[in-house]
Structure formats: C-alpha cells, structure tokens
Amino acid sequence: MFICLFSGYSQNDYPEPAKTPTRLFYIQHSDNPNTYVYDANIKAGIIDSSQPINAYRIVYTKNGVKKPLSRLQKKLAYGIILLDSKTNLFKLRLASRKKIFFYLNYDENEGARVYVTVNKHKMYLDKMFIQLKNGIFGISLGFEYVLFYGKDYNSGKPVIEKYEPK
C-alpha cells in the first residue's frame, strides 16, 4: 500500500541507468530525465579514501551522453562532500543538504553500499527522486519533497521514505 501510495509522486517513464557492480545510487528530478549517478571508487578491494565516490550525470535529453558534474552542480547541488573516513567506511553528504548524512561502507560479501536515515528509518539507498518547486520563468526554487527508494537496513525489504523540508 505504501509503495502504491507514493508511486503517483515519482517519475513517469524516466530511463533507469544500467546497473553496474560499483553503482551505489542515482538521483532524478521532476524537471527532466537527466540522472545523477554515484558509483563507488574501489581499488584493490578497498574504497579509495581520496575519492570514495565517482559522481557523474547521464544527459538523457542529449541521447544519454555521460558527462562529469558541472562546477555549479558539484558545489551547490549534486556534489559529494566527504565529512569523515575510516577504512571502508565514509560519512558523506550532498552539497545541497547539510543535515542528511550518507554512509558508504564496503565488505567483500555485500560490496559497496550507501545507507541513510530518513524519518528515523535506516535504509540502504538505491535511488532518490526530487520533486522540484516551480519558480519564475521555469527556474526551480528548491524542492517540495524527496523520495528515497531502497531496502530496510535490517530486513532488506523494499522501502520508500518521503522527506519534506521544514
């Protein structure tokens, strides 16, 4: 029921980037199908502590070409900021959100995964969908809500959490 309730809020017919062994999660938003992708940067069985995540975008509005994040995207929105690191465990956040923390961990059995706590619910993250606010002249002014899709940290069951700014 919960998934059906929120399915009306998510993207319709957006392309889904091909899954790769290092894929952590991706972000899409309501303005267009372009997608921001986050992959683990693993070297010799450990996460590279100097750059734990490779972030890039797939520009579906231009035939699905893969491009690096622009300088503005890195600094203000979709860039990843490393806050703390230990061997194969990293605390991160998106440039645009100071209060939502992502934890990247790696083990040989499960691979690399990101977990996050949304609405006091700890989950492994697969994707996010951002419903942007419409502004003047079609320019987005923030967001209305974000849907976090993933699996419950303890049970592994599919879960969707809706985050709304306060």
N, C-alpha and C positions, 0 to 999 in steps of 0.2 A: 504494500500500500504506500509506504513512504517513497519508494522509487517511482511509482506511478504518479504520485502527487507532484514530485519535482520534475518529472520528465517534460512537462509543459514549459518549464522555465529554462531548459537547456537549449543548446544549439540544435538547429534542424539541418540535417543533411550536410554537416561540415565534414570535410575529409579527416580521416584519422591517420596520423603519421605511422609508418610501418614500425612495428616493434623491433627493437634491437636488443642484444644481450646487455648493453650498458644503459638502456633507457631507464630513467628514473620517473619522470612525469612530463606532462606538457600542459600549456595554458592556451586557451582560446577565449575570445571575447565576442560580444554581440555586434560589433561594427563590421567585421568581415571574417572570412575563414582563415586568415593568416595565423600561424601557430608558432608559439614559442616553446622550444624543446630543450630539455635538460637531461644530459647524459653524464654518467659517472666517468671520471677520468682515471682509469685503473692501469697501473704499470707494475709488472712483476708481482701480481697478486695483492697489491695494496693500492689504496686510493692516493693519488698524487696530492701531497699536502700543500703544494704551492698553487695548484689549481684543481680542486676536487671535482668541480663540475664544468663541463663544456656546455655553454648556453648558446643557442643559435635560433634562427627563425626559418620557417618554411613559408615562402610567399606564394600561397596558392592563387592569389589574384594575378600572378605572373608565371603561370604554368608550373607551380610547385618548386621554384628555384630555392636552393638552400643558401642563406646569407648569414653573416655574423650580425649580432645585435648592433644597432646604430649607437653612437656615443650617447645620445639622449635616452634611448631605451635602456642602456646599461646603467646610467646614472640616476634616472628618475622613475623607472618602472620595473622592467623585467630582469635587470642585472641581479646577480647573486653576491651578497656580502658575507664574507667569512667572519664569524664572531669568535669562534673558539675551535681548537682542534686537538685531537689525541689520535693515536694510531687507529685508523679506520673508523673514527667517529668524529663528526664535524657538526657544529652548530652554525646555522646559516639563516639568512632572511633575504627576502626580496627587497630591492632598493626602495620600492614604493610602500612597504609595510614595516613599521618598526616594532610591532607588537606580536607578530605571528612568526614563530621560530620553526625552522625545518631542521631535522636531524638526519644526517646522512650516515648510514653505517654499512659495513661490509663484513660478510663472513663467507667462507668458501662454500658452504652448503646453500645459503639463500642468495648469495650475490650481493649487489649493491641495492639498497632501498632507502627511501626517504620516509620518515614518519613525521607527523604534525599533530598537534592537539587543537581541535576546533570545537567550540561549545563544550569544553571539558571531555571531549571524546577523542581518544588517541587512535590514530589510524595510519596505515601505510597509504601513501598518496600515489594515485595513478594519473589523475588529471584534474585541472581546475577550469571552470567556466566563469568568466566575469561579465556580468550584466552592467554595461556602462550607462551612465546618465547622459541623456542628450542635452547638449548645450546650444549656445548661439552659433549660427552658421554651420551646424553639423559638427562642431568641435565637442568632444566628450569632456565633461567636467566631473571627473571622479567616477565612482561606481555605486550602483544601487545595492548589489549583493555579489557574493562569490559562492559558487557551488564547488565543494571539494568532493571528489569521487575517489574511492579507494576501498581498502579492506580493513576491517576492525583489527586493531593491533593484537588482541588476544585470541579472538575466534577465527579470524580470517574471512568472515562473512562480508559480502559487499555492503558498502555503506555510502551514503551521501549526506554531507553536512552543509547547511546553508549559513554563511557568515554575512552579517549585515553590519556596516559601520555604525558606531554610536555617536 
